[in-house]
């Protein structure tokens, strides 16, 4: 689920055509603790 920051950027059209911002957001999401929980739990159970 997108968080408030990502939702706001998308609503304002700041992600489309802005590769630098998109990369920054992907990096931010991958370092979020929720991403670690996804890797540890979902992927482990799926495999």
Secondary structure, DSSP 8 states (H G I E B T S, - for coil): ---HHHHHHHHTT-STT-HHHHHHHHHHHHTSHHHHHIIIIIIHHH-
